[in-house]
């Protein structure tokens, strides 16, 4: 049971809810809370949505119930770590310095655990639209949403065969898709140049043409409703019986009845929340942008073996993906963007040089499930982070859940599988 301290117990609260982190999860939390009448403050030193949210593959991936954890990792890892054509990069020194995350990740690659994780994600993803769509409408951002499905393609029979079990899990979770022949894939996307053995067509999938613009419009609506934004980071916080004191980087102290920790991969850096004790890791991801080639495809296309998406964006063709397990503040790894550039030119002809190379930090727990719920430190502190590859997808539903918890309501959907205390011991 979370504990509280009596310090400052009589201090009046400035806000009903303080939100730390203004990415998709944080801004969704703030907008849901303000919509429901909570006096809300959101703190982030950077423009809302400008971090990891801005550089994602931009898919509303309601089909993404398959975790990075996989039983095949034990046989494929040597190849993934040594091949020039691998979407995975692993800093062994970083892994050895963080054995709790590394060993926890491998432990969750067991078949029984992967099945549990897939079922938990699949069930949670069914609530995506109820969490996200009201915010898109509230922010007047319907023009940023494209409903034109999504494709996965495999270039080899062996790779597609190895994915059959995962695709069966998707089907069991209610994901709607058609299996396509190479000819059917090319009918949908004739500009694809790589070898194609088979494809999956995820029906009803959507994507966002500019995720930062979406979050910016959410911020604008949040402020119109009376919400407040401060361009500062929260350094630490201290809960007590009546609320939480947040200490900002400019030495400001702010009181809130509740504190929502939605700072993504940096959530563990805010002292006093209890999140410092959780095994939060970072999957660093990269993208490159070809500004004049958005018209090469009409929907996101994921190349399965290559580990990335090609997505038509408002500002060009984005090639986004790869997984780098490394320290959050490690130097930019040009090997990853070189890989994306090389593979994208196998996928399309005439691309030229990319105009942008970007690095972001996916917050990832060892079991690829988010952490959502009350901190063991205090019920005044609420967690919502660790959404790994699907923060854009699950930001809305997570924000709605935090708003429920901030008002001592039962969450509108089950969050048992995301309990922070699942890592105890």
C-alpha positions, 0 to 999 in steps of 0.5 A, spaced: 500 500 500 502 506 498 505 511 503 504 518 504 508 523 508 505 528 513 510 534 510 506 540 508 499 537 509 496 543 510 499 547 504 493 549 499 494 546 492 495 550 486 492 545 481 488 538 481 493 535 477 500 536 475 503 532 469 510 531 467 512 530 460 508 533 454 509 528 449 502 524 446 501 520 453 502 527 457 498 531 453 492 526 452 492 526 460 492 533 460 487 534 455 482 529 458 483 532 465 482 539 463 476 536 459 473 533 465 474 539 469 480 538 473 485 544 474 491 542 470 498 544 469 503 540 464 510 541 465 516 540 459 522 544 457 521 542 450 515 544 445 509 539 446 510 533 442 517 535 439 520 529 443 519 521 441 512 523 439 514 527 433 519 522 430 515 516 430 512 511 424 506 515 425 501 509 425 495 508 429 497 501 430 491 497 433 494 491 430 501 491 434 499 486 440 506 482 438 511 484 443 519 485 441 520 479 446 520 473 442 522 466 443 526 466 437 531 471 440 535 466 443 536 463 436 536 469 432 540 474 436 547 472 434 545 474 427 541 480 429 548 483 433 553 481 427 549 482 421 550 488 417 543 488 415 540 487 422 535 493 424 538 491 432 543 494 435 545 492 442 551 496 446 553 490 450 557 494 456 550 498 457 546 491 457 551 489 463 550 495 466 543 494 466 542 487 468 535 487 471 532 490 464 536 485 460 535 479 464 528 481 465 527 482 457 530 475 456 526 472 461 519 475 458 522 472 451 519 465 454 513 462 450 508 463 456 510 470 457 510 472 450 503 469 450 501 473 456 504 480 453 500 479 447 493 478 450 494 484 454 496 488 449 491 486 444 485 487 449 488 494 451 489 496 444 481 495 443 480 501 447 484 505 442 479 509 439 475 510 445 481 514 448 484 517 442 478 519 437 475 524 442 481 528 443 482 528 435 475 531 435 476 536 441 483 538 438 480 539 431 485 535 428 481 530 423 485 533 417 491 530 420 488 523 420 488 518 414 484 512 414 487 508 408 489 501 412 497 499 413 501 494 409 506 489 412 511 485 407 515 480 407 521 478 402 522 471 403 518 465 404 522 463 411 521 470 414 514 469 413 513 462 415 517 464 422 511 470 423 505 465 422 505 464 429 505 471 431 500 473 425 495 467 428 496 471 435 493 477 432 487 474 429 486 471 435 486 478 438 481 480 433 485 484 428 482 484 421 487 483 416 488 479 409 493 475 406 496 478 400 500 475 394 506 479 391 501 481 385 496 484 390 501 488 394 504 491 388 497 493 385 496 497 392 503 499 392 506 499 385 512 503 387 515 498 392 521 495 389 524 490 394 522 482 393 516 481 396 514 474 398 507 475 401 503 481 405 498 483 410 493 488 409 491 491 416 484 493 415 481 499 418 488 502 420 490 509 420 496 514 420 497 521 422 501 525 417 504 530 423 504 527 430 507 534 433 502 538 429 497 533 433 500 534 439 500 542 438 493 542 437 491 538 443 495 543 447 492 549 444 485 546 446 487 544 452 489 552 454 483 554 451 479 550 456 483 553 461 489 549 462 496 551 463 503 549 460 510 551 463 516 550 459 520 547 465 522 540 467 520 537 474 526 535 477 523 532 483 516 531 487 514 530 494 507 527 496 504 528 502 497 526 505 493 532 501 497 532 495 504 533 491 509 538 491 513 539 485 520 542 484 521 545 477 528 546 474 527 554 475 527 552 483 519 553 483 515 549 487 508 548 485 502 544 489 498 539 486 492 534 488 495 529 484 501 528 480 502 524 473 508 521 471 508 521 463 515 523 461 517 517 457 524 514 457 526 520 462 520 518 467 525 514 472 529 521 472 524 525 476 526 523 484 521 522 489 516 518 484 518 511 486 519 510 478 527 510 480 526 503 482 523 500 476 527 497 470 525 502 465 529 501 459 530 505 452 529 502 445 532 508 441 529 509 434 531 512 428 528 515 422 530 519 416 526 523 411 525 524 403 522 530 403 519 530 395 517 523 395 511 522 400 507 520 393 511 514 392 506 510 397 499 511 399 499 508 406 504 506 411 508 500 409 512 496 414 518 491 411 518 486 416 525 483 415 528 490 415 524 492 421 522 499 419 516 503 416 515 507 410 510 512 411 507 518 407 507 524 411 505 531 410 513 533 410 515 527 406 516 520 406 519 518 413 523 511 414 522 510 421 524 504 425 530 500 428 532 498 435 538 500 439 539 498 446 543 503 449 544 509 454 539 514 453 544 520 452 549 516 448 551 519 442 547 519 435 549 512 432 550 513 424 550 506 423 542 506 424 541 511 419 546 509 414 542 502 415 535 505 414 538 509 408 541 503 404 535 499 405 530 504 403 533 505 397 532 497 396 525 499 397 524 505 392 528 508 386 530 515 385 530 517 393 536 521 393 539 523 399 535 524 406 534 531 408 533 529 416 536 524 420 533 523 427 533 519 434 528 518 439 527 514 445 522 509 446 520 508 453 520 500 454 519 495 460 522 488 460 515 485 458 514 491 453 507 493 457 506 500 459 506 502 467 499 505 468 497 506 476 499 508 482 506 509 485 507 505 491 510 511 494 503 514 494 496 514 491 498 522 489 502 519 484 500 516 478 504 513 472 503 512 465 509 511 461 513 505 458 509 504 451 515 502 447 513 502 440 505 504 441 505 511 445 502 514 439 497 509 439 495 508 446 496 515 449 489 517 448 486 511 452 492 512 457 490 519 458 483 517 460 485 512 465 490 517 468 484 522 469 480 516 472 485 515 477 486 522 479 479 522 481 479 516 485 474 512 479 475 505 477 479 506 470 474 505 465 478 499 462 482 493 466 489 495 467 491 489 472 497 487 467 500 494 467 500 495 475 507 498 477 508 493 483 509 487 478 516 488 478 516 488 486 522 483 488 
